[in-house]
């Protein structure tokens, strides 16, 4: 589980698709340059990008992306699962409690939150590799708890 249920939702978007298996709670970014003219254009793809340099973050992924054999079972809507290739819910102005914090970092309340590679949220710019965290996505509102979760306020346009 990457998100805890205590969430505050202000603004969201539902016009992006996602073609990969992913766990909710991280920052998704635009993976292709698609047309925003229509709600159901498959070119509008979101993903957890491998390189955080030069990306356009969208917001927090709110549902797990799964790749289930739909001939044997159906999607579990109660678990907020979405079949791979489906539309995703992305919150771009919100407060969430997530464990998608960049490994090896310890955020403090008040630290600026940056997006890092693979959808992680980092408390500082990660400049040790080519996937530098460079885009500010919000602010940390707590430190990590004993399970590795932090409260983060996300504020993206």
C-alpha positions in Angstrom: 0.0 0.0 0.0 1.5 3.3 -1.0 -1.3 5.7 0.2 -3.1 5.9 3.5 -6.8 6.8 3.6 -6.3 10.2 5.2 -6.3 12.4 2.1 -7.5 15.9 1.2 -8.6 16.4 -2.4 -8.8 19.9 -4.0 -8.3 19.3 -7.7 -7.9 16.3 -10.0 -7.8 15.2 -13.6 -9.0 12.1 -15.4 -8.0 12.5 -18.9 -4.7 10.5 -19.0 -4.1 6.9 -19.7 -1.4 4.7 -18.2 0.2 1.6 -20.0 2.3 0.2 -17.2 1.8 -1.7 -13.9 2.3 0.8 -11.0 1.5 1.3 -7.4 -0.5 4.4 -6.3 1.0 7.2 -4.3 3.8 8.5 -6.5 4.1 11.4 -8.9 3.2 10.6 -12.5 4.5 12.7 -15.4 3.6 13.2 -19.0 5.3 10.4 -21.0 4.3 11.5 -24.5 3.4 14.8 -26.0 -0.3 14.2 -26.7 -3.1 16.5 -27.8 -5.2 17.8 -25.0 -8.1 18.6 -27.3 -10.2 15.6 -26.4 -10.9 13.6 -23.3 -10.3 10.2 -24.8 -7.1 10.5 -26.9 -4.8 7.6 -26.3 -1.7 9.9 -26.9 -2.2 11.4 -23.5 0.0 9.0 -21.5 1.1 9.3 -17.9 3.9 7.2 -16.3 6.5 7.0 -13.6 9.4 8.2 -15.7 12.9 6.7 -15.3 14.7 10.0 -15.8 13.3 13.0 -13.8 15.3 15.5 -15.9 13.1 17.6 -18.2 9.7 16.1 -17.2 6.3 17.6 -16.7 4.8 16.2 -13.5 1.0 15.8 -13.4 0.2 14.8 -9.8 -0.3 11.8 -7.5 -1.5 8.5 -9.0 -4.6 7.6 -7.0 -5.2 4.0 -8.1 -3.1 0.9 -8.6 -2.4 -0.1 -12.2 -2.7 -3.8 -12.6 -2.4 -6.3 -15.4 -5.1 -8.9 -14.6 -6.4 -11.6 -16.9 -9.9 -10.2 -17.2 -11.2 -13.5 -18.6 -10.6 -15.1 -15.2 -11.4 -12.2 -12.8 -12.7 -8.7 -12.9 -11.2 -5.4 -11.7 -11.5 -4.8 -8.0 -13.0 -1.3 -7.8 -13.0 -1.4 -4.0 -9.2 -1.5 -4.1 -9.1 1.4 -6.6 -7.5 -0.9 -9.2 -7.4 0.1 -12.9 -6.5 -2.3 -15.7 -3.2 -1.5 -17.5 -4.0 0.8 -20.4 -7.0 2.4 -18.7 -7.7 5.9 -17.6 -6.1 7.0 -14.3 -7.2 9.5 -11.6 -4.5 12.0 -10.8 -4.7 14.5 -8.0 -2.7 17.6 -8.7 -3.7 19.7 -5.7 -4.0 17.6 -2.6 -2.6 16.4 0.7 -1.7 12.7 0.9 0.1 10.3 3.2 2.4 8.2 1.0 5.4 5.9 1.3 6.7 6.7 -2.2 9.6 8.7 -0.6 13.0 8.6 -2.3 15.0 5.8 -0.7 17.7 6.8 1.8 16.3 10.3 2.3 14.7 11.7 5.5 12.4 14.6 4.9 11.5 17.1 7.6 8.3 19.0 8.0 8.5 22.1 5.8 11.0 20.7 3.3 10.2 21.4 -0.3 9.1 18.2 -2.2 10.7 17.4 -5.6 9.7 14.7 -8.1 12.5 12.1 -8.6 12.7 9.1 -11.0 10.1 6.4 -10.8 7.6 8.7 -9.3 9.4 9.1 -6.0 9.1 12.2 -3.9 12.4 13.6 -2.7 13.1 16.2 0.0 15.9 17.8 -1.9 17.3 17.8 -5.4 18.9 14.4 -6.1 21.9 15.3 -8.2 24.0 12.1 -7.9 22.9 10.7 -11.2 21.4 11.7 -14.5 17.8 11.4 -13.2 18.0 14.5 -11.1 15.0 15.6 -9.1 14.4 19.1 -10.4 10.7 19.9 -10.3 9.1 21.2 -7.2 5.8 19.4 -6.6 4.8 20.6 -3.1 5.9 20.5 0.5 6.4 17.9 3.2 4.1 18.3 6.1 5.7 15.7 8.4 8.7 13.5 8.8 8.6 9.7 8.0 6.7 7.6 10.5 7.8 4.2 11.7 6.3 2.6 8.5 8.1 5.1 6.1 5.0 7.2 5.3 5.0 11.0 5.1 2.3 13.6 4.7 2.9 15.6 1.6 1.0 18.6 0.2 1.1 18.6 -3.6 0.4 21.8 -5.5 0.7 21.5 -9.3 -1.0 23.6 -11.9 
